[in-house]
Amino acid sequence: MAHLPPQALAQFIDHTLLAPDASREQIATLCREAAQHGFYSVCVNSAQVPYAAQHLAQHQAGHSVKVCAVVGFPLGAGLSESKAFEAERAIAAGAGEIDMVLNIGWLKDGLLAEVQDDIAQVKKACGDVPLKVILETCLLSDAQKIQACEICRELNVAFVKTSTGFSRSGATVEDVALMRRTVGPDIGVKASGGVRDYPTALAMIEAGATRLGSSSGIVIVGGAEAAGEGY
């Protein structure tokens, strides 16, 4: 794994733009970059899904880039029914993957049945579309991270994901390794938040990540080190 060249990391990357003020011009640029560099997906807010899917279909012929939508983002504190509806409508609009934020307050209160039902409702709405569950690891103890991963493993979600990138901090190698140990080999682990350069991306993959969420995908595949802030 240590010998993966930078360009080989392209298929690990969800090329991400989740800023609330993102313009359609910026979404179009995101789609062009993803197709050009061979990123796995573009990751956008659900209201941007129709435009992103349409742009990829019309202007990036021959691409294999998926559209990933975030749901209940970034707090995870909305009604489960709302999350499920958002996922359903995003998929109808062209999303090929869903990244949901679990209910962090419920998890911290030990309301594990409620957390499980919250995720299960969204998973049901997703049908065959892969669901990633965001834990927001910076707000959790290791025991809570393990509990969340165990719930996700029981529900057989597609991925567990470290972070929204909108809280106190993002992915760490230690959290990725803990999540990988807990979910086992058959569920994906997505490292997101603060993955801004090739060395960091490679470290996350070596720790067990099978997907990377980043707004710095071009920097990563260029083999450079981070030059500034970003998702």
N, C-alpha and C positions, 0 to 999 in steps of 0.2 A: 504493500500500500504506500510505503514511503516514496516509491519511485513514480507515483502518478504525476505525469507532466501537467502543467497548468490547464492546457486546453482540454484534457481528459475530464476535468471537473465540470465542464459545461452541462453535462447531462444530470449532474447532481443539483443544479441551481434552479430555484424558483425566483425569477427576476422580478423584483418587488417594488411596487409604488403604492403606498397606503396613506400618503399625506392627505389630509382632508381638503386641501386646496388644489389637488392635482387636476390639471387641465386636460382636455381631450388631446391637445397637441402633445403633451407629455405622455399620455397613454399610448398614442400612436408611435412615439419614439421608443417607448418601452417595448412595444410589439415588434418593431423593426429590429431593434437590438437583439431581442430574444431569438428571432428567426435567423438573423445574421450569424450569431455566435452558437446557435444550437442549444440554447437553454431549455430545460425541461418544460417550464411553464412561465407565464406571467401571473403574478399574484396581485390582485387588485380588490378594492372594496366592491361590494355586490352591485351597487348602482353603476359601476363602470363595466360590468361583465358584458352587457349587450354590445357596447361600442367596441370593446377589446375583441370579442369573438367575431364581430362583423369585420373589423379591420384586418384581423389575421386571415379570415376567409377571403377577403377581397384583394388584399394587397401583398400577402406573403405566400404566394402559391408554392406548393410543394413542402411547406413547413410541417413539422410535427409538434409544434408548440401548443400545449394545453393552456386553458384559462383556469386559474385557481382563484376561488372567491373566499374571502374571510367572512365569518358569520358570528354575530354577537360580539363584534370587535369594537374596541379593544378590551372592554371590561368583563364580558362574560356574565354580567349580572342581570340580563333581561329574562323575560319569561321563556321557558323552554319551548312553548308553542310558537313564540315569535322567532326563535332561532331555527326551529324546524321549518317554518314557513319561508324564512329568508333563504335557507338552503334549497328548498324545493323550487323557489322562483329563480334563484341564481342558476340552478341546473337547467331549468327550462329555457333560460336566456343564453346558455352556452357554456356554463362552467363544467369543467371535466374533473375538478377536485374541489373539496370543501375543507377549509381550515376553521374550526370552531374554537372559541374560548370556553373552557368549562367554567362552572360557577365556583369561583375561587373562595368566596365567603362561606359557601356551604361546605366546601372541602375543609377549610380551616376550622369550622364548627363541628367537624366529624359527622356531617349529615351525608354519609356515603351512599345510602340508598337513593337520596335525592340527586346526588351527583351522577350516579349511574343512570337514573331515569332521564336526566337532562341530556346526557350523551346519547342514550338509546333512542330518544325521540328524534334527534337530528340524524342519527345513523339510519333510522327507518326512512326518514324523508330522503336520504341520499340514495337509497336503493343500491345499485351496483357501482355508484360513483364513490371513489375512495374518500374516506373521511380522516382528516388529521385533527387531533385534539391538542389544543394549546394549554399547557399547565401554568404558565407564568411562574417559572421556577424561582425567580428572585424573591417572590413573596411567600415561599413555602419552606418548611423544614424538610430534611431528607426523608423523614417518616411520611410526611404528606405527599412528597413526590412519589414515593414507593406506592402509597395507597392509590394515587391517581393512575399510575402505570398499571397496577394490578386490575383496577376497574376496566381500563382500556384493553388490557390483554383478555379479560373475561368476555368483553363485548366484541373482541376481534376487529377492532378498528384498524385502518390501514397504517396509521402513523401516530406516534406521540411526538409533540413538538415543544420545544423549550419555552418559547417566549413570544410576546407580541412585538417586542421592540419599542413599546410605548410606556414601559414601566421603569423601575429604578435601574435595571441592568438586563443584559441579554444572556446569550448562551455561554456556558462554561464547559470546558473539557470534562470537568468532574461530573457535572450534571448529565452530560451526554453519556458518559460511561455508566453512571448509575441507572439511567433510563434504559440503556441497552441491556444491562445485567437483569433488570427487572422484567422487561417485556420478552426477553429471549430473542432468538434469531429470526422469527417469522414476522415480526411487526417492525415497520420502519421507524426510524428516529430522525426527526428534522431539527437541526440546529439553526436558530434564527435569533437575530438581534446581536449586533456587534461583529458579525462575520464579514469583515470588510477587506481582507487581503488573502493572498495565496497561502502564506504560512498558517494563518488561523483556520482557513478552510480545510487545509490538509490535516491539521491537528484534530479538528472535529470529526473528520472521516476516520482517522486512525482510532479515535475513541469510540466509534460505533455509529456515527451518523450516516444515513443513507440518502439524505436530502439536506440542502442548505437553502435557507431563505435569506436573500441579500439584495440590497439595492446597489451593491458594488460588484456585480457579476463580471463586468468588463475588466475591472481591476484584477479580480481573482484569476480569470483565465489568461490575463496578460502576465501573470507571475509576479506582479508588483506587490509592495507592501502598502498598507493603508496610508492615504494622504489626508483624510479628514473624517468628519462625522457622517453617519448614515445608518440605514437599517441594517 
